[in-house]
Amino acid sequence: MEKKGHILMRKYEMGKVLGQGTFAKVNHGRNLKTGQSVAIKIIDKEKIMKVGLIDQIKREISVMRLVRHPNVVQLYEVLASKSKIYFVMEYVKGGELFNKVAKGRLKEDAGRKYFQQLIAAVDFCHSRGVYHRDLKPENLLLDDYGNLKVTDFGLSALIDSRRQDGLLHTTCGTPAYVAPEVINKRGYDGVKADIWSCGVILFVLLAGYLPFHDSNLMEMYKKISRGDFRCPHWFPPEVRKLLSRILDPHPSSRIAIYKIMENSWFKKGFQQVESPIFDDLFDEDASSEAIIDVAEDSDSDSCPCKKKLYDQASSSAKPHYMNAFDLISLSPGFDLSGLFEDGCNHCKDHAWFTTRQPPSLVVSRLEELATSESFKIKTKDGIVKMQDRKEGRKGQLTINAEIFEVAPSFHMVEVKKSSGDTLEYVKFCDQELKPSLKDIVWSWQGSE
């Protein structure tokens, strides 16, 4: 186990233990290059493989790379040795929201603020096809500024986890916060189940106790199945009405998130803040995502001999070169990143195309398209960055196009959404990008 002062992968200095569980512990860490504080989740590979949790870890990595939002704890990097997996995450030192509630109920304005930020985060997750499935105050952290951050996606599911009936069937979550349809084991909609949990959290924030509680677990489940709860006398009428629609035991009539966000009580003082990593299109960190490293030749956790399997960051202003390993890794059958993350079949946020045209022509055509479609555009570090001037459903749509040289007369271009709404990105690609580039594209090889 890593000790305080230990240097991890020559990148992070390990600090004190922040928390510990059966299969993992979390340490404070410091980035040696930037001095930034991070939280490092250390997972024992042997233990999780013995109990069959490796797929859960893969899914958690995939999910956390998808949900980059100001009210979600960010995953910066994933590292691995032969014995351990390391999640390098945003350090949120304000503690759990649960600790605040444990001291007593919150004032209406404070409870509303946290509920607003929770709904904004959950709505974003759902837009990316992610269902949390274990929302509760213990999984909501607070930063230095009192802003809420959703964490612990260990029980989350992706949209492609649904069966042919379009529903999820894995019973999971914390009993007092779980939706009645999850308990009834007939299948459930992940969106509706998360909304229910948000309603329970709102009740707890403003009441200081649970809406459904009984020393007998089966009796509590009966109350949940009936939606049998009572609001305390200090709840405003608007909150009572909203909770009756959220804690509706019938998922078909339960209120949708967009309706919650249109509610007059909810909207009071609501400010939807965009993530800093999306605010500046040309921020150095904007194009960097999680990196998966595997130390194949040594069991030493400080060994520098590790193979990068995922790293979009680049420092070259010229087209990047692709070697045989890079080309092979593009094939799903040889993609080594599958050791740690699920495939991208659930996600249509990127695609590849090949061209026989020079990079200068590709950039020129992208500039023409950006001008005609009211996008800002800039080329930096070998990546063409396009950002829509208009606000979309999830802020401004931002697209990166990175050009790789396979041979002097043959190039491969990766087109990838870095922020904004996935559906808006797909629509733009299908209706604008692909038609405008059809005369220079040799073939498209997308996630579809």
C-alpha positions in Angstrom: 0.0 0.0 0.0 1.2 3.5 -0.9 2.7 5.4 2.0 2.6 9.1 2.6 5.5 10.7 0.7 5.6 7.9 -1.9 6.0 9.1 -5.5 3.5 7.4 -7.8 4.6 6.9 -11.5 7.0 9.8 -11.1 4.0 12.1 -11.3 2.2 12.3 -8.0 3.3 12.6 -4.4 1.1 10.5 -2.1 -0.5 12.2 0.9 -2.7 11.1 3.8 -5.4 8.5 3.5 -8.8 10.1 2.9 -10.9 7.0 3.1 -10.7 3.2 2.8 -13.0 0.4 1.7 -12.9 -3.3 1.0 -11.3 -3.1 -2.4 -9.9 0.4 -2.6 -8.6 3.3 -0.6 -8.4 7.0 -1.4 -5.3 9.1 -0.8 -4.7 12.8 -1.1 -2.0 13.4 -3.8 -0.1 16.3 -5.3 0.9 16.7 -9.0 4.6 17.1 -8.9 4.6 19.2 -12.1 1.7 21.6 -11.3 1.4 21.3 -7.5 -2.3 20.6 -7.9 -4.0 18.6 -5.2 -5.8 15.5 -6.4 -7.6 12.5 -4.9 -6.1 9.1 -5.9 -8.3 6.1 -5.6 -6.1 3.0 -5.4 -7.9 -0.3 -6.4 -6.4 -3.7 -5.8 -6.6 -5.6 -9.1 -6.3 -9.1 -7.6 -9.2 -8.5 -5.1 -11.6 -7.1 -7.7 -10.8 -9.9 -10.2 -11.4 -12.5 -7.5 -14.9 -11.2 -6.9 -15.7 -10.4 -10.5 -15.7 -6.6 -10.3 -13.3 -5.9 -13.2 -16.2 -5.1 -15.5 -17.6 -2.6 -12.9 -14.2 -0.8 -12.9 -14.1 -0.7 -16.7 -17.6 0.8 -16.7 -16.8 3.3 -14.0 -13.8 4.5 -16.1 -16.0 4.8 -19.2 -18.7 6.7 -17.4 -16.4 9.2 -15.7 -14.8 10.0 -19.0 -18.2 10.8 -20.3 -19.6 13.0 -17.6 -17.3 16.1 -17.5 -19.5 18.6 -15.7 -18.9 21.3 -13.1 -21.1 19.4 -10.6 -19.5 16.1 -11.1 -16.1 15.0 -9.6 -13.7 14.9 -12.5 -11.5 11.9 -13.5 -8.2 13.4 -14.7 -6.2 10.2 -15.4 -6.2 6.4 -15.0 -2.9 4.7 -14.2 -2.1 1.0 -13.7 0.6 -1.3 -12.6 0.3 -5.1 -12.6 -1.2 -5.1 -9.1 -3.1 -1.8 -8.9 -5.3 0.6 -10.8 -5.2 4.3 -9.9 -8.0 6.8 -10.5 -6.5 10.3 -10.3 -9.5 12.5 -9.6 -10.5 16.0 -8.6 -9.8 16.7 -5.0 -13.0 18.0 -3.3 -12.1 18.9 0.3 -15.4 20.2 1.6 -16.6 16.8 2.7 -19.9 15.0 2.1 -23.2 16.8 1.9 -24.4 14.1 4.4 -22.2 15.7 7.1 -24.2 19.0 6.8 -27.5 17.3 6.9 -26.5 15.2 9.9 -26.3 18.4 11.9 -29.9 19.3 11.0 -32.1 20.4 8.2 -30.9 23.1 5.8 -32.6 26.4 5.2 -34.8 26.5 2.1 -32.4 28.6 -0.1 -29.4 26.4 0.8 -31.4 23.2 0.1 -32.7 24.6 -3.2 -29.1 25.5 -4.3 -27.8 22.0 -3.7 -30.9 20.5 -5.4 -30.4 22.7 -8.4 -26.8 21.7 -8.8 -27.8 18.0 -8.3 -30.5 18.2 -11.0 -28.1 20.0 -13.4 -25.5 17.2 -12.9 -28.0 14.4 -13.2 -29.6 15.9 -16.3 -26.1 16.1 -17.9 -25.3 12.5 -17.1 -28.6 11.4 -18.6 -27.8 13.4 -21.8 -24.7 11.3 -22.1 -26.6 8.0 -21.6 -25.4 7.6 -18.0 -27.6 6.5 -15.0 -26.0 7.0 -11.6 -28.2 4.5 -9.6 -26.8 5.4 -6.2 -27.6 9.0 -5.6 -27.6 9.9 -1.9 -26.1 12.7 0.3 -23.0 10.5 1.0 -22.2 10.5 -2.7 -22.5 14.3 -3.0 -19.4 16.3 -2.1 -18.9 20.0 -1.5 -15.9 22.0 -2.8 -14.2 25.1 -1.3 -17.0 27.4 -2.6 -19.9 25.2 -1.3 -20.7 23.8 -4.8 -22.0 20.3 -5.0 -20.1 17.5 -6.8 -21.6 14.1 -7.6 -19.2 11.2 -7.1 -19.0 7.4 -6.9 -20.2 6.1 -10.2 -19.4 2.5 -9.2 -23.0 1.3 -9.6 -23.8 3.4 -12.6 -25.1 2.0 -15.9 -24.7 3.1 -19.5 -27.6 3.3 -22.0 -26.4 0.1 -23.7 -26.9 -1.8 -20.5 -30.6 -1.9 -21.1 -32.2 -5.1 -22.2 -34.4 -5.6 -25.3 -37.4 -4.2 -23.3 -35.4 -0.9 -23.0 -35.1 -1.2 -19.2 -32.4 -1.9 -16.6 -32.8 -5.0 -14.4 -29.9 -4.9 -11.9 -31.3 -4.2 -8.4 -28.8 -1.8 -6.8 -28.7 1.4 -4.8 -29.2 2.3 -1.1 -32.6 1.1 0.3 -33.9 4.4 1.6 -33.2 6.2 -1.7 -34.1 3.5 -4.2 -37.1 3.9 -6.5 -40.1 1.5 -6.0 -39.8 0.0 -9.5 -36.2 -1.0 -8.7 -37.4 -2.9 -5.6 -40.2 -4.6 -7.6 -37.6 -6.2 -9.9 -39.7 -5.9 -13.1 -37.2 -3.6 -14.9 -36.9 0.1 -14.6 -35.9 3.2 -16.5 -32.6 4.6 -15.2 -33.7 8.2 -15.8 -36.9 7.8 -13.7 -35.0 5.9 -10.9 -32.4 8.7 -10.6 -35.2 11.3 -10.5 -36.8 9.5 -7.6 -33.5 9.4 -5.7 -33.2 13.2 -6.3 -36.6 13.7 -4.7 -35.6 11.7 -1.6 -32.5 13.9 -1.3 -34.5 17.1 -1.6 -36.8 15.9 1.2 -33.8 15.0 3.4 -32.1 18.4 2.8 -35.2 20.4 3.8 -36.5 18.0 6.5 -33.4 16.6 8.1 -34.8 13.1 8.0 -35.8 10.5 5.4 -39.3 10.5 3.8 -39.5 6.6 4.0 -38.2 5.1 7.2 -38.9 2.0 9.2 -36.8 -0.2 11.4 -38.3 -3.1 9.5 -36.8 -3.1 5.9 -39.8 -4.8 4.3 -42.2 -2.3 5.9 -40.0 0.5 4.6 -40.2 -1.0 1.1 -43.9 -1.1 1.3 -44.0 2.6 2.2 -41.7 3.3 -0.8 -43.9 1.2 -3.1 -47.0 3.1 -2.1 -45.2 6.5 -2.1 -46.4 6.8 1.5 -44.7 9.9 3.0 -45.7 13.1 4.7 -44.1 16.5 4.4 -43.3 18.4 7.6 -45.4 21.6 8.3 -42.5 23.9 7.4 -42.3 22.8 3.8 -43.6 25.5 1.4 -46.7 24.5 -0.7 -44.6 24.6 -3.9 -42.1 22.1 -2.4 -44.9 19.8 -1.3 -46.4 19.8 -4.8 -43.0 19.3 -6.5 -42.2 16.4 -4.2 -45.5 14.7 -4.8 -44.7 14.7 -8.5 -41.1 13.5 -8.0 -41.9 10.8 -5.4 -44.7 9.4 -7.6 -44.5 5.6 -7.2 -45.7 5.2 -10.8 -42.7 5.9 -13.1 -44.9 6.5 -16.1 -46.4 9.6 -14.4 -43.4 10.7 -12.5 -42.2 14.2 -13.4 -39.4 14.5 -16.0 -36.2 16.5 -15.3 -36.9 19.2 -17.8 -40.2 19.8 -16.0 -38.4 20.0 -12.7 -36.1 22.6 -14.2 -39.2 24.6 -15.4 -40.7 24.6 -11.9 -41.0 28.1 -10.4 -39.6 27.1 -7.0 -36.7 25.3 -8.6 -35.9 28.2 -11.0 -35.5 30.8 -8.2 -31.9 32.0 -8.2 -30.9 29.1 -10.5 -27.6 29.7 -12.4 -26.4 26.9 -14.6 -22.6 27.2 -14.6 -20.6 25.8 -17.4 -17.5 23.7 -16.7 -14.2 25.7 -16.7 -12.7 23.2 -19.0 -15.3 24.0 -21.6 -15.3 27.8 -21.1 -12.0 28.4 -22.9 -11.9 26.6 -26.2 -8.2 26.9 -26.4 -7.3 26.0 -22.8 -4.4 23.7 -22.6 -6.4 21.2 -20.6 -9.5 21.3 -22.8 -8.3 18.6 -25.2 -6.8 16.3 -22.6 -8.8 13.4 -21.2 -8.2 10.3 -19.1 -4.9 8.5 -19.9 -4.7 4.7 -19.4 -1.2 3.5 -18.7 -0.3 -0.2 -18.2 3.1 -1.2 -16.7 3.6 -4.4 -18.6 7.3 -5.1 -17.8 7.4 -4.5 -14.0 5.2 -4.8 -11.0 6.8 -1.7 -9.5 4.2 1.1 -9.0 6.9 3.7 -9.6 8.2 2.1 -12.8 8.4 4.6 -15.7 8.2 1.7 -18.3 4.5 2.0 -19.1 2.6 2.0 -22.4 0.2 4.8 -23.1 -3.1 3.4 -24.5 -5.1 6.6 -24.5 -3.7 10.2 -24.7 -5.2 12.8 -26.9 -2.9 15.6 -25.7 -0.3 16.6 -28.1 2.4 19.2 -28.4 3.2 19.1 -32.2 1.8 21.7 -34.5 2.2 19.3 -37.4 0.1 16.3 -38.3 0.7 13.5 -35.9 2.3 10.3 -37.2 0.6 6.9 -36.8 2.7 3.8 -36.4 1.6 0.2 -36.8 0.7 -0.1 -33.2 -1.6 3.0 -33.5 -3.3 1.5 -36.6 -3.8 -1.9 -35.0 -5.3 -0.3 -31.9 -8.0 1.4 -33.9 -9.5 -2.1 -34.6 -11.9 -3.1 -31.9 -10.5 -6.6 -31.9 -7.1 -5.3 -30.9 -7.9 -2.3 -28.8 -5.9 -2.8 -25.6 -7.9 -0.1 -23.8 -10.6 -2.8 -23.5 -8.6 -4.1 -20.6 -9.9 -1.2 -18.6 -12.9 0.4 -20.3 -16.0 -0.5 -22.1 -16.2 0.0 -25.9 -17.7 3.2 -27.3 -20.7 1.5 -28.9 -22.9 3.4 -26.5 -21.4 6.8 -27.5 -21.6 8.6 -30.8 -19.3 11.5 -29.9 -16.5 10.8 -32.3 -15.7 9.4 -35.7 -12.7 8.9 -38.1 -12.3 9.6 -41.7 -9.4 9.0 -44.1 -8.4 11.3 -46.9 -5.7 11.4 -49.7 -5.7 15.2 -49.5 -3.0 17.3 -47.6 -3.7 18.6 -44.1 -3.7 22.2 -45.3 -6.7 21.4 -47.5 -8.5 19.6 -44.7 -8.0 22.6 -42.4 -9.1 25.0 -45.1 -12.3 23.1 -45.7 -13.0 23.0 -41.9 -12.5 26.8 -41.8 -15.0 27.3 -44.6 -17.5 25.1 -42.8 -16.9 26.9 -39.5 -17.4 30.3 -41.1 -20.7 29.3 -42.8 -22.0 27.6 -39.7 -21.1 30.4 -37.2 -18.3 28.5 -35.4 -15.2 29.9 -33.9 -12.1 28.0 -35.1 -8.5 27.8 -34.2 -5.6 25.4 -34.9 -3.3 24.7 -32.0 -1.0 21.8 -31.1 -2.0 19.9 -34.3 -5.7 20.0 -33.4 -8.4 22.0 -35.2 -10.8 23.3 -32.6 -14.3 24.4 -33.5 -16.8 26.0 -31.1 -20.4 27.0 -31.9 -21.1 30.6 -31.1 -24.7 29.7 -30.0 -25.6 28.1 -26.7 -27.0 24.6 -27.1 -28.8 22.3 -24.7 -25.5 21.6 -22.9 -23.7 24.8 -23.6 -21.7 25.5 -26.7 -20.9 22.6 -28.9 -17.1 22.1 -29.2 -15.5 19.8 -31.8 -11.9 18.8 -32.1 -10.4 17.5 -35.4 -7.0 15.9 -35.1 -5.0 15.0 -38.3 -2.7 12.0 -38.3 -0.3 11.2 -41.1 -0.4 7.5 -42.0 1.7 7.9 -45.1 2.9 11.1 -47.0 -0.2 11.0 -49.2 -2.7 9.4 -46.8 -4.1 11.0 -43.7 -6.6 10.0 -41.0 -8.7 12.6 -39.2 -10.4 12.1 -35.9 -13.5 14.3 -35.3 -14.5 14.3 -31.7 -17.0 16.3 -29.5 -15.2 17.7 -26.5 -18.2 19.5 -25.0 -21.9 20.2 -25.7 -24.8 17.9 -26.4 -24.2 14.6 -28.2 -27.4 14.7 -30.2 -26.5 18.2 -31.4 -23.1 16.9 -32.4 -24.5 13.9 -34.3 -26.9 16.2 -36.1 -24.1 18.6 -37.1 -22.0 15.8 -38.4 -24.7 14.1 -40.4 -26.3 17.3 -41.9 -23.3 19.7 -42.2 -19.9 18.1 -41.7 -20.1 15.0 -43.8 -21.9 16.6 -46.8 -19.4 19.5 -46.9 -16.4 17.2 -46.8 -17.7 14.4 -49.1 -15.4 15.4 -52.0 -12.2 15.1 -49.9 -13.1 12.1 -47.7 -12.0 8.7 -48.9 -14.0 6.8 -46.2 -15.7 7.3 -42.8 -14.9 5.0 -39.9 -17.0 6.2 -37.0 -18.3 4.8 -33.8 -21.5 4.1 -35.6 
